[in-house]
Every structure is written in structure tokens, then in C-alpha cells.
Amino acid sequence: MKLQDTGLTAQELKDMVNKYMIETYPRYDFIAERAEGMYLYDEKGEAYLDFYGGVAVNSPGNRNPKVVAAVKEQVDDIMHTFNYPYTVPQALLAKKICDTIGMDKIFYQNSGTEANECMIKMARKYGIENYGPDRYEIITAKEGFHGRTMGAVAATGQPGTAIQEDFGPMLPGFTYAEYNNLNDFASKVTPNTIAIMIEPVQGEGGVHPATEEFMSGLRKLCDDHDMLLLLDEVQTGWGRTGSPMAFMGYGVKPDAISMAKAMGGGMPIAACCASEKVAKAFSSGTHGSTYGGHPVACAAALASISEILDRHLSENAEQVGNYLIRKLSKLPHVREARGKGLLVGCEYELPIAMDVKWGCMKRHALITAIGTDINRMIPPLIADRKDVDRLVDIMQEAVEEAAANYIRKNRVA
Ligand SMILES: Cc1ncc(COP(=O)(O)O)c(C=O)c1O
């Protein structure tokens, strides 16, 4: 749907959103009407360079032609059936994912937070069935992020922030340890701990990749204590960090993983994959989802994942991501540019990240901000060096402007 078909002005449409919608998002000040590859187009047809990819979703490119074709074809056959009959897209996608990432089983969900709920429930049931009623505790990381449903909120190690505050009581059974600190994780293990759950790269927590020692150390810790290693790959999964799943780049095999975002290439779909022994915890009636495994979403996911793999987009993510980090490191006021593949954070010495984000938007480049000091870049994985050059030129102007404003207002040297 386009604005011109409605008879409304842009302002009238924005007013309608503010009047009727419960707004929790700071909006870019334009109407996104069309998208293609690395660009979004507004209601006036103006192009915006996309370095947020619908928040790490549109990895094979905005409206990737193969994903679009798969959706159209599937819509013409069957849209929704629930999980009573077998459907072709579900079967083909399950085999593709399990074979590619070396996991035994998959359960389809619709969003990242649901995939994490599925993983948490599976781990709890596995623990209680195999070791007794008290073995359900899970250690997660401080500053992690796992989603907005109650289990995922409790798993998110950010007490006192807007994510948890006033939503209490939190689901019991979670303790938090410092990310990349093996000793802290080890010190939190009790006889009732059944699992450790982390993101391979903390995204919302400021773009902090796990170290190799941390990942392999967690695997050993889990093996030594008969615990499960659960990885939240909602943001890192499907090419973003330089390998099909981030765990494959570390050479550390988890017992279960969650995935979403890039999986559907722009259609909402998610999943939890597990080893045979963990997956056995679920049997008839123990878990379910009306839309999970929706044929159209599965067809889109099959096309999205095939594009990411066939076009070697994870390799591209690694090369272009490293190039982006090198260029960002040279911008003024940057304390550190870091990341893994095309999950990149740029941290400043000044609290200017929000202003840089809006400054970039004004100049038609789209990035995200985390807190006050960090911008995050999570573009489609088709981004190339020219796209990076264009973004960094725009960021340079936005950083200089934001820093000058900040320094003037605060009179700091
Ligand atoms: C690591 C991680 N886990 C879970 C989620 C929640 O996913 P969703 O918003 O699809 O529920 C996100 C979303 O950004 C995420 O980055």
C-alpha cells in the first residue's frame, strides 16, 4: 500500500499512527513504501541506504527476488493449515537447516522471543525429567538480550532497565553472570543448574563478541556438570557473523539454538534446533504454536537460507564487516569499532549515538543506536565496499555535527 492510494498526507498518516497505535519505538521521520536490495524508498520516492536491514532481518537483500517469488508461489498454493497435515515447505526447510548446521531436530516458531521460550522450556523439561524437579535453573549473561515475552525477559540479564522494570515478578530460575568471564559463570553453577544460555555476540548489549576461550570454556563447563549449552542465535544466525551460524565459526557445538530474523529473509519465522537427546523432552501436547511452521514463512525461509548459502553471503559479511570496522575506527571521537561480520558497533567517547543516528537519517543512511554511546550497523549481507564508503562518509559528517553540538552545549574541550 502506498500513501498516494489513501488520499492522506504524510502528516495525516503519522498523526493516525500516534492517535491509534501504542507507540514504543522512536520512528524514522518518513514512510517506508518500497524496498530493494540495499535501499528503502520513502513516500516521495527518495532512497535511504539501509544499514539496519529491518534490524538484522533482510539479510539476502531487501525484497530478495527469490524470497519474493517463493512467497508468491506459496500463496497461490496454500497459506495456513496448522500443523495437522504435512506440508512441503516445512519438510524441505527442516532438512535444509538440520543438514546445514548439524543439528538433529527443529521446532518452528514465529519470532525470536518465542524461539527462546521454546529453548528454555525444552531445557527445563529435559532437566526435570532427567534429574528431578529442582533442576531447572539457567545461567544467562549480564547485559544480554533474549526478547520481550516473560521467560525471555527473565533470561535477559538487565535488571533495573525498561526491559524488566515494573514487569515483575520475574520468572524464577535465572541467574546472571558477566559475559566473557568464564570464572563468573563457573561460580554461579549449582546442583540445580541445567543450562547456560548466551548470545555468541551480544547485540543489544553493545556489540560484544564472545571470545574463543569463553565459548570453548562454556562448552567444557557444561560437559563437566552435565549441563546444556543453549545459544541464542536470533541475531547472529544465518550468515551475519561470517559463518552460517555463529557457533560454527567458533567450532563449539551447542545442545540447542534459537534462530529468527535472517532466517525468513523478511517474513516472520523462527525456530529452535536441538540435539536428539534434548528434543526428546517435547512430545505430543507439551508445546505448540498455531502459526509456527506457516507454509508461506517456511517457503520464504527456504529461499532466504538458500540465497545466503549459495551466494556465500557469510564470507561477504566477514570481509565487508572487517572493512567497515577499519573505516569506522578512523572516524573522529570513536573510542572503539568492533564486531563480528556485519554485526558492527561503533562506540564514541561522547554520548552522541542518538544524534549520529538522526544525523545519518537526515542524510539518507539508516543505522541504529544502542544507549547513548554506541551505533550499531546490521545491514543486509549483500552490502559491498562502495556501500560502506558511502555510509562512512555520511557518518563522518553526522559524527562531526553531533560532537560539535554536544561540545557547544556542554562546553567540554
Ligand atoms: C539476541 C536476540 N534474541 C532475541 C530477540 C527477540 O527477537 P524477536 O524480536 O523476534 O522476538 C532479539 C531481537 O532483537 C535478539 O537480538
The ligand as an SDF file (V2000), in Angstrom:
LIG
                    3D

 16 16  0  0  0  0  0  0  0  0999 V2000
   19.6580  -11.9990   20.5100 C   0  0  0  0  0  0  0  0  0  0  0  0
   18.1900  -11.7560   20.3880 C   0  0  0  0  0  0  0  0  0  0  0  0
   17.3450  -12.6270   20.9500 N   0  0  0  0  0  0  0  0  0  0  0  0
   16.0130  -12.4550   20.8660 C   0  0  0  0  0  0  0  0  0  0  0  0
   15.4580  -11.3790   20.2170 C   0  0  0  0  0  0  0  0  0  0  0  0
   13.9820  -11.2080   20.1420 C   0  0  0  0  0  0  0  0  0  0  0  0
   13.5400  -11.4730   18.8430 O   0  0  0  0  0  0  0  0  0  0  0  0
   12.0800  -11.0160   18.3950 P   0  0  0  0  0  0  0  0  0  0  0  0
   12.0550   -9.5270   18.4210 O   0  0  0  0  0  0  0  0  0  0  0  0
   11.9220  -11.6060   17.0180 O   0  0  0  0  0  0  0  0  0  0  0  0
   11.1280  -11.6130   19.3650 O   0  0  0  0  0  0  0  0  0  0  0  0
   16.3170  -10.4360   19.6240 C   0  0  0  0  0  0  0  0  0  0  0  0
   15.7720   -9.2440   18.9540 C   0  0  0  0  0  0  0  0  0  0  0  0
   16.4240   -8.2900   18.6420 O   0  0  0  0  0  0  0  0  0  0  0  0
   17.7130  -10.6300   19.7210 C   0  0  0  0  0  0  0  0  0  0  0  0
   18.5750   -9.7630   19.1730 O   0  0  0  0  0  0  0  0  0  0  0  0
  1  2  1  0
  2  3  1  0
  2 15  2  0
  3  4  2  0
  4  5  1  0
  5  6  1  0
  5 12  2  0
  6  7  1  0
  7  8  1  0
  8  9  2  0
  8 10  1  0
  8 11  1  0
 12 13  1  0
 12 15  1  0
 13 14  2  0
 15 16  1  0
M  END
$$$$
